[in-house]
Amino acid sequence: MLPDNERFDTIIVGAGLAGVCAALHLSQTRQVLVLEAEQPAAGASGAAAGLVNPLMSQKAKAAWRMNAALHALHATLSIAHAEDLLSRNGILRPATDARQADIFHEVASARPANATWLPPETVQERFADVVAPHGALLVRRGGAIAVPTFIEAMLTAAQQQGARLATGAKVVDWGTNHDGVYVNVHSDTTTTRLHTRQLILALGYGYDDHPALCTLNLHPIKGQTVEVKAPTNTLSIPLAGQGYIVPEGNSLIVGSSYERGFSDLRPSAKQTRLILEQAATMLPALRNAPVLDATAGVRVTVPGTRLPMVGPLPGQDRIWIFTGLGSKGLLMAPLLAQQLTGYLDKPDSIPQEIRVRLAK
């Protein structure tokens, strides 16, 4: 139970990727409380396959501030003594056609430290079960992390630094007064009022519950992943192309759907079928793999930039938003969380392209 009227330096709402990375970095110097309405990784973070792919899109364009993002991810893992969570064997991106093969070949030539072009015969020799008739791009600095495990590790480390976590704590509303921000939190059958110098809303799709946030330039996209039993000795590296496939223990995590205008948050049998059919073009063994589970969550993106959104709400310098990670959470959350202390002290230092924007 949260004691009424308790004060904190920073309250973070949401224990997904953004919230836990912020908690880890800020708790090094501040008294931090994380409020989570359900359980950590309950939303889109729990449905993520955990790819760390610095060369995304059909043209394998470098992620925003790619080198800094990769450095921040490694630094964040190091703070939490969780370096072993990241698989370091890269990501294999089979080309879908000859045109994409030419693009991938050019990317590998331009970025030899980050990627290598593999012709079809090399892919067949090294990854016999993968279908890549046009060759593939090996993203050497890529990898994968089981997101729920990552979130657990970040929270554990943050708590060791003094941060506190309250689950089943739903934020009802918030406001400002002469000495900071008050937050009304419903937990069990009671409503508690807490106080903080600064409030960070890392709500993900939870923003939709708060009218004050619905004017922001945010767009929800439902995504589903499927867990299947891994065929024996089938895959040793994550694949990304026609969907993605990530080895995780004795399972493969396969994704993902991109559903707009959804009305049901539950996973569906139709999407499971479509996801597996698409991914099987890269790994035919999927067609006979038993389905173990399906999970769905809602990603939040920023239309126009496809970059995160960080900063104070308009006219509310003590109430901040940290959202819009989309499918780049493992790259963007550590990078921006690492910078948050500086941003909070000097909001003008936030890069223009990730500042808070209202919907047009």
Secondary structure, DSSP 8 states (H G I E B T S, - for coil): ---TT-EEEEEEE--SHHHHHHHHHHTTTS-EEEEESS-TT-SGGGG---EE-SEETTTTEE-TTHHHHHHHHHHHHHHTT-GGGSB-S-EEEE-SSHHHHHHHHHHHHH-TTTEEEE-HHHHHHH-TT---TT-EEEETT-EE--HHHHHHHHHHHHHHTT-EEEESEEEEEEEEETTEEEEEEEETTEEEEEEEEEEEE--GGGGGG-GGGTTBS-EEEEEEEEEEE--TT--SS-EESSSEEEEETTEEEEE---BSS----S--HHHHHHHHHHHTTT-GGGGG--EEEEEEEEEEE-TTT-S-EEEEETTEEEEEEEE--TT-HHHHHHHHHHHHHHHHH-GGGS-GGGS--B--
